[in-house]
Amino acid sequence: MPESDSAKLAAIAWIREQMDNYALTLDDLIAAGCFDGELPHGDAEGAEIPGAPDVPAVMAATVAPQPPKKGPVYRNALGQSWDGIGEYPDWLQRAVNAGQSIDFYRVD
């Protein structure tokens, strides 16, 4: 299993634990604005989130995507950069895992 898959599984387990601890439901998260755009796994009618209640199609309204930022947002001393979109690049993930704050690498 790739490292990113195991990290995702660990994050999902932590989120489920927090939802159990605070008695949160998917509806609570939607009402709080936790989902920008489409719900996970596509349309609401076909959204299959294990252990989650069915979500009415009305709540799956999409929001216009925001334009991506131009240029790098994070850069290290070697000149490696990341625009802040998508998963962390390896160099930044290693630094954060080692305890470095991501803000240390922010350039804007």
Secondary structure, DSSP 8 states (H G I E B T S, - for coil): --HHHHHHHHHHHHHHHHHHHTT--HHHHHHTT---SS-TTSSTTT---TT-----GGGG---------SS-SEE-TTS-EE-S-SS--HHHHHHHHTT--GGGGB--
